[in-house]
């Protein structure tokens, strides 16, 4: 058998595998999965297409591995006698202004065999897994906790089942989550602020060196006054409707994604994104 190591330059191969980078605006609709994001300004920047983000090949592989683990876990749950269904069920809140897709539903949990639970599956590295196992999903991963709360609200259910998978050794952590109406109301109120506010909301930190700001796609806009992208979503004459739908007042038309990304000759930036008026 030929010795492939003799012919393959490992550095060149890795570079070829990793060189693909997707640069694009966010998916376009306010999602349930991101509703627990602590920085409301980041959510505003997302909503108004203020900058493009990058997804590299390695990140895509991480997502793909996560999907593989989800499929394995679903098969194991079915083999154990649980009823599992509804992968990627669409659901909305706030009259369609916020939407998402869950990992499915599950019945047959020993603690409540007849109760339908929202099923949420997350893969994690060893450090994150140990943290959620120690603290629980609310304290360790509040974004995931919020995601489940909104799924329960959308589907009129009172329980969720959170299952975390350690990607290092395939250990599972399982936790039942109860519906928290106060938390749901607080998150939805903040979401309305994000969607409707005509002023910039508070950012998570005034320090650019804060760890969550360090990997944010909008750190240059937020902290260094870099002008936002010139799109119809940051134009004063557009208005968000629901889902990924925006209206143009001047042309009296619904803007599709291509329209939203472009900016016509009538473009005038929303006041809250005009860095000349920023005091910080």
C-alpha atoms as one frame of an Amber mdcrd trajectory, in Angstrom:
protein
   0.000   0.000   0.000   1.263   3.439  -0.931   2.429   5.695   1.881   0.191
   8.753   1.463   2.162  10.740   3.998   5.004  10.693   1.501   2.941  12.559
  -1.076   0.601  14.784   0.962   1.681  18.112   2.391  -0.489  18.281   5.509
  -0.284  22.077   5.804  -1.407  22.577   2.213  -4.247  20.102   2.688  -5.490
  21.776   5.856  -5.343  25.154   4.134  -7.401  23.830   1.228 -10.005  22.403
   3.608 -10.240  25.587   5.668  -9.983  28.293   3.031 -13.696  28.531   2.216
 -15.272  31.465   4.027 -18.881  32.581   3.663 -19.373  36.323   4.130 -23.001
  37.383   4.336 -25.641  39.245   6.303 -27.616  37.404   9.025 -30.395  34.985
   8.044 -32.902  37.808   7.982 -35.618  37.014  10.497 -35.653  37.525  14.278
 -35.098  34.032  15.608 -36.183  32.348  18.796 -32.723  30.808  19.124 -31.126
  34.234  19.563 -33.777  35.843  21.747 -31.739  35.144  24.880 -28.760  37.146
  23.611 -27.804  39.533  26.432 -26.647  42.422  24.241 -29.734  44.151  22.891
 -27.664  46.410  20.674 -26.126  43.390  18.965 -29.641  42.150  18.250 -30.495
  45.545  16.753 -27.424  45.421  14.522 -28.426  41.930  13.408 -31.967  43.015
  12.675 -30.949  46.002  10.576 -28.157  44.282   8.578 -25.519  46.641   9.964
 -22.565  44.456   8.969 -21.723  41.172   7.321 -20.427  38.240   9.339 -18.091
  35.416   8.428 -18.616  31.682   8.702 -15.529  29.656   7.945 -15.212  26.012
   6.974 -14.271  24.949  10.499 -17.435  26.521  11.940 -19.506  24.735   9.312
 -17.892  21.438  10.313 -18.795  22.088  13.950 -22.448  22.592  12.951 -22.380
  19.420  10.835 -20.923  17.360  13.674 -23.670  18.696  15.932 -26.325  17.488
  13.487 -24.729  14.030  13.399 -24.836  13.772  17.196 -28.505  14.819  17.140
 -29.381  12.001  14.756 -27.519   9.444  16.863 -29.283  10.604  20.016 -32.728
  10.483  18.390 -32.114   6.888  17.321 -31.054   5.969  20.849 -34.139   7.620
  22.347 -36.398   5.669  19.997 -34.569   2.431  20.821 -35.209   3.116  24.521
 -38.936   3.315  23.873 -39.460   7.079  23.918 -41.745   8.688  21.366 -39.810
  11.327  19.417 -41.139  13.397  16.521 -41.384  16.848  14.952 -37.777  17.698
  14.077 -37.577  21.283  12.714 -41.196  22.169  13.499 -41.831  25.825  12.591
 -43.262  28.093  15.271 -43.804  31.812  15.768 -44.437  34.391  18.501 -45.498
  38.033  18.591 -47.901  37.580  15.671 -45.228  36.101  13.438 -42.553  38.688
  14.171 -40.287  36.108  15.816 -39.899  32.549  14.545 -37.862  29.410  14.989
 -37.535  25.651  14.536 -37.073  23.242  17.403 -35.304  19.897  17.659 -38.578
  18.044  18.139 -40.914  16.720  20.814 -40.628  13.758  23.167 -43.011  11.713
  25.292 -42.435   8.860  27.727 -40.155  10.621  30.228 -40.236   8.480  33.422
 -41.043  11.498  35.627 -44.083  12.364  33.466 -44.787   9.614  30.894 -47.834
  11.268  29.358 -46.463  14.816  29.220 -45.245  16.155  25.892 -41.881  17.896
  26.210 -40.049  20.213  23.864 -36.830  18.374  22.941 -33.675  20.448  22.766
 -30.318  18.854  21.912 -26.999  20.693  22.183 -23.459  19.485  21.559 -20.651
  21.057  23.581 -16.936  20.866  24.126 -15.686  19.342  27.353 -15.361  22.622
  29.265 -18.859  23.850  28.398 -20.366  20.441  29.083 -18.852  20.227  32.562
 -20.089  23.722  33.333 -23.705  23.015  32.348 -23.573  19.718  34.220 -22.411
  21.541  37.348 -24.647  24.640  37.190 -27.667  23.569  35.155 -28.814  25.062
  31.865 -30.334  28.263  33.318 -27.113  29.490  34.937 -24.646  27.960  32.501
 -26.413  28.479  29.162 -29.150  31.105  29.579 -29.518  31.492  25.797 -30.493
  27.812  25.511 -32.807  28.149  28.509 -34.557  31.099  26.871 -34.802  29.235
  23.593 -36.691  26.396  25.283 -38.926  28.808  27.170 -40.034  30.467  23.942
 -40.571  27.108  22.225 -42.822  26.067  25.107 -44.735  29.344  24.847 -45.178
  29.016  21.092 -46.392  25.419  21.310 -48.508  25.888  24.469 -46.460  23.319
  26.407 -45.218  23.429  30.005 -42.106  21.233  29.933 -38.915  20.844  27.932
 -36.196  18.196  27.958 -32.655  19.501  27.542 -30.000  16.990  26.477 -26.374
  18.037  26.143 -23.748  15.908  24.420 -20.060  16.096  25.326 -18.244  16.013
  21.987 -15.055  14.822  23.690 -16.372  11.574  25.178 -20.074  11.372  24.126
 -21.366  11.693  27.707 -24.963  12.923  28.071 -26.424  15.443  30.483 -30.244
  15.507  30.766 -32.400  18.116  32.493 -36.151  18.747  32.624 -37.040  22.421
  32.326 -40.291  23.962  33.579 -42.061  26.828  31.868 -41.254  30.220  33.393
 -43.934  32.743  32.397 -42.159  35.721  33.979 -38.977  34.970  32.064 -40.910
  34.609  28.817 -42.667  37.935  29.299 -39.390  39.717  30.039 -37.699  38.273
  26.951 -40.617  39.111  24.658 -40.749  42.673  26.000 -37.053  43.106  25.228
 -37.590  41.601  21.785 -40.289  44.172  21.037 -37.803  46.885  22.051 -35.224
  45.455  19.644 -37.682  45.345  16.750 -39.400  48.699  17.317 -36.898  51.031
  18.980 -35.666  54.040  17.003 -32.749  54.591  19.375 -29.757  52.370  20.081
 -30.315  50.128  23.066 -27.746  49.411  25.765 -24.749  47.336  24.794 -23.458
  44.600  27.028 -20.238  46.478  27.841 -18.591  49.828  27.155 -15.226  48.077
  26.983 -14.176  46.689  23.610 -11.961  44.199  25.420 -14.950  42.539  27.109
 -14.874  38.895  26.029 -18.332  38.841  24.407 -17.497  41.993  22.441 -14.276
  40.443  21.177 -16.002  37.952  18.860 -18.994  40.140  17.956 -19.466  40.925
  14.241 -20.377  44.502  15.187 -17.529  45.458  17.520 -16.114  47.961  15.027
 -19.515  49.579  14.505 -20.384  49.606  18.189 -17.080  50.634  19.748 -15.139
  52.374  16.973 -17.951  54.143  15.102 -17.400  52.264  11.861 -20.312  53.207
   9.547 -22.950  50.504   9.209 -23.595  48.809   5.884 -25.709  50.830   3.485
 -28.821  48.649   3.095 -32.555  49.170   2.975 -32.787  47.814   6.502 -30.873
  50.804   7.862 -32.784  53.235   5.634 -35.172  55.662   7.269 -37.898  54.814
   4.755 -38.222  51.101   5.534 -40.209  49.317   8.213 -40.091  45.793   9.577
 -43.347  43.812   9.263 -42.774  40.203  10.350 -40.658  37.164   9.559 -38.122
  38.406   7.021 -40.570  40.904   5.481 -39.849  44.624   5.259 -41.871  47.398
   3.596 -40.549  50.320   1.570 -42.612  53.458   2.155 -41.321  55.337  -0.873
 -41.944  52.611  -3.454 -44.919  51.154  -1.577 -43.639  47.603  -1.992 -42.584
  44.590   0.028 -38.817  44.120  -0.004 -37.387  40.653  -0.583 -33.925  39.766
   0.751 -32.135  41.070  -2.348 -34.020  44.360  -2.063 -33.222  44.617   1.629
 -29.495  44.222   0.983 -29.441  46.915  -1.699 -29.843  50.618  -1.101 -31.387
  52.891  -3.711 -30.529  56.501  -4.578 -33.022  57.716  -1.981 -31.071  56.158
   0.881 -30.873  58.161   4.077 -29.576  56.433   7.191 -31.712  55.951  10.288
 -30.713  58.485  12.889 -29.766  55.860  15.455 -27.125  54.453  13.078 -25.608
  57.800  12.083 -22.246  57.657  13.842 -21.847  61.447  13.512 -24.506  61.795
  16.216 -22.991  59.230  18.578 -21.621  60.589  21.810 -19.691  57.404  22.599
